[in-house]
Amino acid sequence: MASIVQRSFNLLTALSTPDTDSMHLPSRNRFSSAANYYASLLHELGHWTGHQSRLNRDLNHAFGSHGYAREELRAEIASMIVGSELGIGYDPGQHAAYAAGWVSILKDQPLEIFRAAADAEKIQKYLYILQQKESLTDMIKEYDRVVDGPQSRKQLENENPGLVAERDAAIIRQKKEQVQRLIDQHQSQALGTGQRLQIRI
């Protein structure tokens, strides 16, 4: 399991470490506001999605290089998108230090902004799906904690109409996702051997 957030109280700035698949943030009292703290968290989550086990972007770039600036641009746009969705807002001065690198890239490669925006949208979708899965898991765990048999299930349904059906539907979705992953794995293996296999559930 990846270390998504590790609060490092001696740090003065947030950073991600691809080699250890970890993300480090200073303590919250080092930020000027809660919004800036969460904006930095979202920015680092953007980098976190680039790990080879997730969206598999190239994260190994020297500080100050064009590759480094390209990745920073993707994380920053993703932070802006997700922050807007969550109502956190966006402070352009928060990461102004990267602006010079972005300007240099966009002067040399004007279309890079479109590629960065497309990758940022993938980051947003990945985080959204991850959040949805976590919500489903939490709901199922809470249900299983409360319900220990048919009688308590019936009582819970009477007290919270629709909750049991929602939980059952969540389990069905999870099972379908597990089956689909297995199908996708077999599909990938079949394509590797030249066979054709197209199955969706």
Backbone torsions as a table, in degrees:
resi	resn	phi	psi	omega
1	MET	NA	132.0	-178.8
2	ALA	-71.2	149.5	172.9
3	SER	-87.2	99.4	-172.8
4	ILE	-74.0	-44.5	-179.8
5	VAL	-135.5	129.1	173.2
6	GLN	-130.1	111.8	-178.7
7	ARG	-75.6	121.6	-178.1
8	SER	-115.4	105.9	-168.5
9	PHE	-71.9	-17.9	179.3
10	ASN	-91.3	-4.4	179.8
11	LEU	-77.7	146.8	175.2
12	LEU	-103.5	-14.1	179.8
13	THR	-143.7	156.6	179.5
14	ALA	-80.0	151.2	177.6
15	LEU	-158.6	157.3	176.1
16	SER	-116.7	145.9	-179.0
17	THR	-124.3	97.6	-177.1
18	PRO	-59.0	-36.1	-175.7
19	ASP	-60.8	-37.8	179.6
20	THR	-102.2	2.3	-178.6
21	ASP	50.4	53.4	-178.0
22	SER	-136.1	159.2	-178.4
23	MET	-129.6	130.2	-174.4
24	HIS	-118.2	133.5	178.5
25	LEU	-129.0	143.0	170.6
26	PRO	-64.3	165.1	176.7
27	SER	-64.2	155.0	-172.6
28	ARG	-61.9	-29.3	-177.6
29	ASN	-72.4	-5.3	175.8
30	ARG	-86.0	-7.3	179.5
31	PHE	-98.3	148.6	-176.9
32	SER	-70.6	-21.1	179.6
33	SER	-158.1	162.3	176.6
34	ALA	-62.6	-36.4	179.9
35	ALA	-60.9	-41.5	179.5
36	ASN	-67.9	-35.3	176.6
37	TYR	-61.1	-49.7	-176.6
38	TYR	-71.3	-29.7	175.4
39	ALA	-64.7	-41.0	177.1
40	SER	-66.7	-39.1	177.2
41	LEU	-60.4	-45.4	179.2
42	LEU	-64.3	-38.8	178.4
43	HIS	-60.2	-46.8	-179.5
44	GLU	-70.1	-33.0	173.6
45	LEU	-61.7	-35.0	176.1
46	GLY	-59.2	-45.6	176.4
47	HIS	-63.5	-40.5	-177.3
48	TRP	-57.3	-35.4	-179.7
49	THR	-68.1	-17.2	-177.2
50	GLY	-78.8	-6.8	-180.0
51	HIS	-56.5	151.6	-175.0
52	GLN	-61.2	-22.0	179.3
53	SER	-85.5	-2.3	-179.0
54	ARG	-121.0	-102.3	-177.9
55	LEU	-92.2	-7.0	169.5
56	ASN	57.2	57.4	171.2
57	ARG	-94.3	159.2	177.4
58	ASP	-78.6	111.2	-176.7
59	LEU	-105.2	-1.4	-175.0
60	ASN	-93.0	79.9	179.1
61	HIS	-129.1	141.7	178.5
62	ALA	-67.5	145.5	178.2
63	PHE	-57.4	131.7	178.7
64	GLY	90.3	-8.7	179.9
65	SER	-79.0	166.8	177.7
66	HIS	-63.6	-38.5	178.8
67	GLY	-62.4	-40.6	178.3
68	TYR	-63.5	-45.1	-179.4
69	ALA	-65.2	-36.2	178.4
70	ARG	-62.2	-44.2	179.1
71	GLU	-66.4	-39.1	178.0
72	GLU	-62.2	-38.5	179.3
73	LEU	-63.2	-41.1	179.4
74	ARG	-64.8	-45.7	180.0
75	ALA	-64.5	-36.4	-178.1
76	GLU	-71.1	-42.9	177.9
77	ILE	-63.7	-41.7	178.2
78	ALA	-62.0	-42.0	177.7
79	SER	-60.5	-40.2	179.4
80	MET	-65.5	-43.3	-178.8
81	ILE	-64.8	-52.4	-176.7
82	VAL	-67.6	-39.3	178.1
83	GLY	-60.5	-38.9	177.4
84	SER	-65.0	-41.6	179.4
85	GLU	-64.1	-35.8	-177.3
86	LEU	-87.6	-4.5	-179.4
87	GLY	78.1	17.5	179.9
88	ILE	-79.4	-30.6	-177.5
89	GLY	88.3	-175.5	-176.7
90	TYR	-145.0	130.5	178.4
91	ASP	-111.5	103.8	-176.5
92	PRO	-63.4	-21.2	179.3
93	GLY	-77.7	-12.2	-176.8
94	GLN	-61.3	-37.7	-178.4
95	HIS	-125.8	38.9	-177.9
96	ALA	-62.4	-22.4	-177.7
97	ALA	-62.8	-23.2	-178.4
98	TYR	-88.4	-9.4	-171.9
99	ALA	-58.0	-41.7	-178.1
100	ALA	-60.7	-40.7	178.7
101	GLY	-65.2	-39.6	178.8
102	TRP	-64.9	-43.3	179.7
103	VAL	-60.5	-42.3	-179.9
104	SER	-62.1	-44.4	179.6
105	ILE	-63.2	-47.3	-174.8
106	LEU	-68.6	-26.5	175.1
107	LYS	-68.8	-39.8	-179.0
108	ASP	-80.3	-34.3	-175.9
109	GLN	-136.1	82.5	-175.7
110	PRO	-57.7	-28.8	-178.3
111	LEU	-78.5	-6.7	-178.4
112	GLU	-60.8	-30.3	179.8
113	ILE	-61.8	-35.3	179.5
114	PHE	-72.5	-39.0	177.5
115	ARG	-66.1	-40.8	179.3
116	ALA	-65.1	-41.0	179.2
117	ALA	-64.7	-39.1	178.8
118	ALA	-64.4	-42.7	178.1
119	ASP	-67.4	-36.7	178.5
120	ALA	-63.9	-36.5	177.2
121	GLU	-66.6	-37.1	176.1
122	LYS	-63.7	-39.9	177.7
123	ILE	-61.3	-46.8	-179.8
124	GLN	-59.6	-44.0	-179.3
125	LYS	-66.1	-40.0	179.7
126	TYR	-62.1	-46.6	-179.3
127	LEU	-65.9	-36.3	179.3
128	TYR	-64.7	-46.6	179.5
129	ILE	-63.3	-40.6	178.4
130	LEU	-60.9	-43.4	-179.9
131	GLN	-64.7	-40.0	179.3
132	GLN	-63.4	-41.9	179.4
133	LYS	-65.2	-40.0	178.4
134	GLU	-63.8	-39.7	179.4
135	SER	-63.9	-43.1	178.1
136	LEU	-62.0	-44.9	-179.4
137	THR	-62.0	-44.0	179.3
138	ASP	-62.0	-41.0	-178.6
139	MET	-64.8	-43.2	-179.5
140	ILE	-65.7	-41.2	178.7
141	LYS	-62.5	-43.0	179.8
142	GLU	-64.8	-41.4	177.8
143	TYR	-60.3	-48.8	-177.8
144	ASP	-65.2	-28.6	177.7
145	ARG	-69.4	-37.9	-175.4
146	VAL	-84.2	-39.1	-172.9
147	VAL	-96.9	121.1	-179.8
148	ASP	-122.8	15.1	178.4
149	GLY	173.4	173.4	-177.2
150	PRO	-57.6	-37.3	-176.8
151	GLN	-67.9	-44.8	179.5
152	SER	-69.6	-30.4	175.1
153	ARG	-62.8	-45.1	179.4
154	LYS	-64.2	-39.8	179.3
155	GLN	-65.2	-42.4	179.5
156	LEU	-63.5	-38.9	179.5
157	GLU	-65.3	-38.2	178.1
158	ASN	-66.1	-36.9	-177.9
159	GLU	-79.6	-31.3	-177.5
160	ASN	-133.5	77.8	-177.4
161	PRO	-54.0	129.5	177.6
162	GLY	94.2	-16.4	-176.0
163	LEU	-66.1	-44.1	-178.5
164	VAL	-64.0	-43.4	179.2
165	ALA	-63.0	-38.1	179.1
166	GLU	-65.6	-40.4	178.8
167	ARG	-65.3	-43.9	179.2
168	ASP	-61.9	-40.8	178.2
169	ALA	-64.2	-37.3	179.2
170	ALA	-63.6	-41.7	179.0
171	ILE	-64.7	-40.6	178.1
172	ILE	-61.5	-42.3	179.0
173	ARG	-62.6	-42.2	179.7
174	GLN	-63.5	-42.9	179.1
175	LYS	-63.4	-40.6	178.3
176	LYS	-63.0	-39.9	178.9
177	GLU	-64.5	-40.2	178.7
178	GLN	-63.8	-44.3	178.6
179	VAL	-64.0	-40.6	-179.2
180	GLN	-64.5	-37.8	177.7
181	ARG	-62.7	-41.0	177.5
182	LEU	-63.4	-42.3	178.6
183	ILE	-62.2	-43.7	-179.6
184	ASP	-62.5	-38.1	178.3
185	GLN	-63.1	-46.1	179.4
186	HIS	-65.8	-35.8	178.7
187	GLN	-63.8	-42.9	179.0
188	SER	-63.2	-41.9	178.7
189	GLN	-65.5	-39.3	179.8
190	ALA	-65.2	-41.4	178.9
191	LEU	-64.3	-32.2	178.4
192	GLY	-66.7	-24.1	178.7
193	THR	-100.3	8.1	177.2
194	GLY	88.6	0.9	178.9
195	GLN	-81.8	161.3	177.9
196	ARG	-111.6	126.1	-178.4
197	LEU	-146.2	118.1	179.7
198	GLN	-129.9	102.4	179.8
199	ILE	-132.2	128.5	174.0
200	ARG	-131.6	146.3	177.1
201	ILE	-117.8	NA	NA
